[in-house]
Amino acid sequence: MTAAEVEKTALLDRKMKEVFDWSQDDTPVRDALWDYFMEENKHDTMKTEDDMQKYADTSDDKVKAFVEEHLKK
């Protein structure tokens, strides 16, 4: 894995509470997104994997915006 690849996924590997001041969750952002998509997709693993791929390939700002809109309670 190159340094660019590591940096690209760094946000996804951080804990929710490290990224979002409104969260107290120790769950990594990647896992929180996975759980969200699994619920939305009625536990269809293949669909969830497709949805997750979009966020592995997008900017941190877009990931943060999505989480703010869909996971903030």
N, C-alpha and C positions, 0 to 999 in steps of 0.2 A: 504494500500500500504506500502510495507516495504521500508526501507532506501535504499536498493540495487536497488529496482525498481525505486525509485525517482531519484537516481543518474544515472541510466541507461538511462533515458529519458531527463535528464537535458539539454543536448545539443540541442535536438529537441525543447525544450521550450524557448530557448534563442533567442533573436532577431538576424536577419542575420548580422546586423552591429556590434553586440557584438562578433560574432564568426569569421567573415571574414573582414579583413582590407580593402578589395576592395568594400565592400557593404555599402550603406548608408540607407538600407531598415530596417524599424522598424518591418517588418513581422517576426514572429517566423519561425525558420528553418522548423518546421513541416508543417506550412501552405505553405511555399514556395515550399517544395517538393510536397505537395498535388496539388498545382496549376500546377506544372510542369507535374506530372503524369496525371492529368485530361486532359491537352492539348495533351499529347502524346497518350492517350487512347481514344481520341475523345469523351471525357466527359462520359466515362463508369465508373460509380461510383464503381461498384463491382470489376472491374479490378484495379482501382486506390487503393481501399482498400487493395487488395492483394499485390500490389507493396509497399504500405506504411508499411505493416506488416513486410516486410523484413528489413526495416530501423529502426523499433522499436526494433528489436531483434539483431541489429548488433552494432559493436563498433563505438565509436565517430570518430576514424580515417577513417573508411570506409565511414561513412556519409559525413565527410568533403571532402574526395577524390571525392565522387560522385558529391557533390554540386560544387566543384571547376571545375570539368570536364563539367558538364551539365548546371549549372545555372550562372556561371561567365560570365559577359558580357564585 
